[in-house]
Amino acid sequence: MKIITFFLVTLSFYGFSQSFNQGNEASIGNLVSLHLCDSNANILAGTMGNNVTWDFSQIAGIFGVTKDVQISDATLDPNFASFAGAAKVYDIGGTLLTFFSSSANARTSQGFVFNEPALGVVTASWSVNDQLIMNYPFALGNSTSDNFSGNVTTTATGTIPATGTSMTSADGLGTLMLPGNNTYNNVLRFHLKDSANASVFGTAVTFVRDVYEYYDFTVGNLPIFVTMTVTVNSALFANSSTLVLSKDQPTTFVGLDENQDAPLVLFPNPANHSLAIKGVNNGVDYSICNRLGQIIQQGTYENSLDVTNLPCGVYVVKIDGQVLTFSK
């Protein structure tokens, strides 16, 4: 693990008093259900420092939808073989699973798993240099940076080398206002931003995570408010998704269709002669690109796509504003 000491890396789950340490780290079995909120909300990224106020009291929610934030035993996870040395899994709403371990002096991550619309399940294993999360204790104003490396595995690409950089900080301390006139004092905010780079289909791809977590250690050791954005950028495709979760239920609501596009699903994948897309209507234009980004087939979707004449390989489908991969 290479440490630069200046900022820090990956997701957090730490707490008592106004600093994070191994003693108040969330334990295996800890779980909190948070309410899903409007992903288009202002995340107040610029509100930093001491004695600040983060006002999310008017944020809209998705009625009746909650997501669990929890800590589980890494050795019992089906992905454990990719994360040697991990002791715990930090799961944010089933969207992002971070594998980590800790000592009295620091917390490190062995990698993460998440579902990316274009690539499917992405397993990022930092098996060469693991990722520093924080040095203990970690309080307002503390920050660390790190370089990490290993590999990324997807169904479409197989296992490919990857490297990355990360920065984390405890960037704010103050008052958090949530829906229902609920106010929390002495809340400590943790910020993670990291970037992993790999070559996919012969093209450079960057995976970026940008996460803010708010902790009231009198409530518990898991966050009471979370914003998380995962972005994938490349010449072939670009996707971004945001998850916002709140301990307290909003009093105004938006529909799921107002909040985010429903994910499309390709099947069968791998394909042989035809490829269907669940979630898309007939009459929508599509294009299929090869690994060089060249359009090799395009037209209008009608029940399925005829891929009989495509050579065996990995392809990208662009349709209805979304990007997906399939193999033949």
Residue pairs with C-beta under 8 A, 6 or more apart in sequence:
1 108
1 129
1 130
1 131
1 132
1 146
1 148
2 129
2 146
2 147
2 148
3 132
3 144
3 145
3 146
4 144
4 145
4 146
4 147
5 135
5 144
5 145
6 143
6 144
6 145
6 167
7 143
7 144
7 145
7 166
7 167
7 168
7 169
8 132
8 133
8 134
8 135
8 138
8 143
8 144
8 145
8 146
8 166
8 167
8 168
8 169
8 192
9 109
9 131
9 132
9 133
9 144
9 145
9 146
9 148
9 165
9 166
9 167
9 168
9 192
9 194
10 98
10 100
10 109
10 112
10 131
10 133
10 166
10 168
10 192
10 194
10 209
11 90
11 92
11 96
11 98
11 109
11 133
11 192
11 209
11 211
11 213
11 228
12 20
12 133
12 134
12 168
12 190
12 192
12 211
12 213
12 215
12 223
13 25
13 26
13 71
13 90
13 213
13 221
13 222
13 223
14 20
14 21
14 24
14 25
14 26
14 107
14 134
14 138
14 190
14 215
14 221
15 24
15 25
15 26
15 188
15 215
15 217
15 221
16 23
16 24
16 217
16 221
17 24
17 217
18 139
18 140
18 173
18 186
18 188
18 217
19 137
19 138
19 139
19 140
19 142
19 170
19 188
20 134
20 136
20 137
20 138
20 139
20 170
20 188
20 190
21 136
21 137
21 138
22 102
22 103
22 104
22 107
22 136
24 217
24 221
25 102
25 107
25 221
26 71
26 90
26 220
26 221
26 222
27 71
27 221
28 71
28 72
28 73
28 88
29 70
29 71
29 72
30 70
30 71
30 220
30 221
30 222
31 68
31 69
31 70
31 71
31 222
32 68
32 69
32 70
32 220
32 222
32 223
32 224
32 247
33 66
33 67
33 68
33 69
34 66
34 67
34 68
34 69
34 93
34 224
34 225
34 226
34 245
34 246
34 247
35 61
35 62
35 65
35 66
35 245
35 246
35 247
35 248
35 249
35 250
36 61
36 62
36 65
36 66
36 67
36 93
36 243
36 244
36 245
37 56
37 59
37 60
37 61
37 62
37 244
37 245
37 246
37 250
38 59
38 60
38 61
38 62
38 244
38 250
38 254
38 258
38 259
39 241
39 242
39 243
39 244
39 259
39 260
40 242
40 259
41 56
41 59
41 60
41 227
41 244
43 212
43 227
43 229
43 244
44 54
44 55
44 56
45 212
47 53
47 54
47 172
48 171
48 172
48 189
49 171
49 172
49 173
49 174
50 140
50 172
50 173
50 174
51 173
51 174
52 172
52 173
52 174
52 175
53 174
53 175
53 176
53 177
54 172
54 174
54 175
54 176
54 177
54 187
54 189
54 214
54 225
55 177
56 176
56 177
56 178
56 179
56 225
56 246
57 177
57 178
57 179
57 181
57 182
58 179
58 252
59 178
59 179
59 244
59 246
59 250
60 250
60 252
60 253
60 254
61 179
61 246
61 249
61 250
61 252
61 253
61 254
62 253
62 254
62 255
62 256
62 259
63 253
65 256
67 92
67 93
67 94
67 95
67 243
67 245
68 91
68 93
68 94
69 91
69 92
69 93
69 222
69 223
69 226
69 245
70 90
70 91
70 222
71 88
71 89
71 90
71 91
71 222
72 88
72 89
72 91
73 87
73 88
73 89
74 80
74 83
74 86
74 87
74 88
74 89
74 99
74 100
74 101
75 87
77 83
77 89
77 97
77 99
79 97
79 99
79 113
79 123
80 86
80 99
82 111
82 123
82 125
82 127
82 153
83 99
83 110
83 111
83 125
84 110
84 127
85 101
85 110
85 130
86 99
86 100
86 101
86 109
86 110
86 111
87 100
87 101
87 102
88 99
88 100
88 101
89 97
89 98
89 99
89 100
90 97
90 98
90 100
91 97
92 98
92 226
92 228
92 243
92 245
93 243
93 245
95 114
95 115
95 228
95 230
95 243
96 112
96 113
96 114
96 209
96 228
96 230
97 112
97 113
97 114
98 109
98 111
98 112
99 109
99 110
99 111
99 112
99 113
100 107
100 108
100 109
100 110
100 133
101 107
101 108
101 110
102 108
102 133
102 136
104 136
105 135
105 136
106 132
106 133
106 134
106 135
106 136
107 132
107 133
107 134
107 136
108 130
108 131
108 132
108 133
109 126
109 130
109 131
109 132
109 133
110 125
110 126
110 127
110 130
110 131
111 123
111 124
111 125
111 126
111 127
111 130
111 131
111 150
112 124
113 121
113 122
113 123
113 124
114 121
114 122
114 230
115 121
115 122
116 122
116 154
116 207
116 230
116 232
116 239
117 239
117 241
117 263
117 264
117 322
117 323
117 324
118 232
118 237
118 239
118 316
118 322
118 323
118 324
118 325
119 154
119 155
119 156
119 157
119 200
119 232
119 325
120 154
120 155
120 156
120 325
121 154
121 155
122 152
122 153
122 154
122 207
123 152
123 153
123 154
124 150
124 151
124 152
124 162
124 196
124 207
125 150
125 151
125 152
125 153
126 148
126 149
126 150
126 164
127 150
127 151
128 148
128 149
128 150
129 147
129 148
129 149
129 150
130 148
131 146
131 148
131 164
131 166
131 194
132 144
132 146
132 148
132 166
133 168
134 142
134 144
134 168
135 142
135 144
138 170
139 170
139 188
140 170
140 171
140 172
140 173
140 188
141 169
141 170
142 169
142 170
143 167
143 168
143 169
143 170
143 171
144 167
144 168
144 169
145 165
145 166
145 167
146 165
146 166
147 163
147 164
147 165
148 163
148 164
148 165
148 166
148 196
149 161
149 162
149 163
149 164
150 161
150 162
151 159
151 160
151 161
151 162
152 159
152 160
152 162
152 196
152 198
152 207
153 159
153 160
154 200
154 325
155 269
155 327
156 314
156 325
156 326
156 327
157 200
157 201
157 314
160 198
160 199
160 200
161 198
161 199
162 196
162 197
162 198
163 196
163 197
164 194
164 195
164 196
164 197
164 207
165 194
165 195
166 192
166 193
166 194
166 195
167 192
167 193
167 194
168 190
168 191
168 192
168 193
169 190
169 191
170 188
170 189
170 190
170 191
171 189
171 190
171 191
172 188
172 189
173 186
173 187
173 188
173 189
174 185
174 186
174 187
175 183
175 184
175 185
175 187
176 183
176 184
176 187
176 214
176 216
176 224
176 225
177 183
177 184
178 184
178 224
178 225
178 246
178 247
178 248
179 246
179 248
179 249
179 250
179 251
180 248
180 249
180 251
182 247
182 248
184 214
184 216
184 219
184 224
185 216
186 216
186 217
186 218
187 214
187 215
187 216
187 224
188 214
188 215
188 217
189 212
189 213
189 214
189 215
190 211
190 212
190 213
190 215
190 223
191 211
191 212
192 209
192 210
192 211
192 213
193 208
193 209
193 210
193 211
194 208
194 209
195 206
195 207
195 208
196 206
196 207
197 204
197 205
197 206
197 207
198 204
198 205
198 207
199 205
200 234
200 236
201 236
201 290
201 291
201 292
201 314
201 316
202 291
202 292
203 234
203 235
203 236
203 291
203 292
203 293
204 234
204 235
205 232
205 233
205 234
205 236
206 232
206 233
206 234
207 230
207 231
207 232
208 229
208 230
208 231
208 232
208 233
209 228
209 229
209 230
210 228
210 229
210 231
211 226
211 227
211 228
211 229
212 226
212 227
212 228
213 223
213 225
213 226
214 223
214 224
214 225
214 226
215 221
215 222
215 223
215 224
216 224
219 247
224 246
224 247
225 245
225 246
225 247
226 243
226 244
226 245
227 242
227 243
227 244
227 245
228 242
228 243
228 244
229 240
229 241
229 242
229 243
230 240
230 241
231 238
231 239
231 240
232 238
232 239
232 240
235 293
236 289
236 291
236 293
236 316
236 323
237 316
237 318
237 323
238 323
239 322
239 323
241 260
242 260
256 262
261 320
261 321
261 322
262 279
263 279
263 322
264 277
264 278
264 279
264 280
264 319
264 320
264 322
264 324
265 277
265 278
265 279
266 275
266 276
266 277
266 278
266 317
266 324
266 326
267 275
267 276
267 278
268 275
269 275
269 326
269 327
270 326
270 327
270 328
271 307
271 326
271 327
271 328
272 307
272 328
273 306
273 307
273 308
274 304
274 305
274 306
274 307
274 308
275 304
275 305
275 307
275 317
275 326
276 303
276 304
276 305
277 301
277 304
277 305
277 317
277 319
277 324
280 301
280 319
280 320
281 301
281 320
282 300
282 301
282 302
282 303
283 300
283 301
283 302
284 300
284 301
284 319
284 320
285 298
285 299
285 300
285 301
285 319
286 298
286 299
286 300
286 301
286 305
286 317
286 318
286 319
286 320
287 295
287 297
287 298
287 317
287 318
287 319
288 295
288 296
288 297
288 298
288 305
288 307
288 310
288 315
288 316
288 317
288 318
289 295
289 296
289 315
289 316
289 318
290 296
290 313
290 315
290 316
291 313
291 314
291 315
296 310
296 315
297 305
297 307
297 310
301 319
305 317
307 315
307 328
310 328
311 328
312 327
312 328
313 327
313 328
314 325
314 326
314 327
315 325
315 326
315 327
315 328
316 323
316 324
316 325
317 323
317 324
317 325
317 326
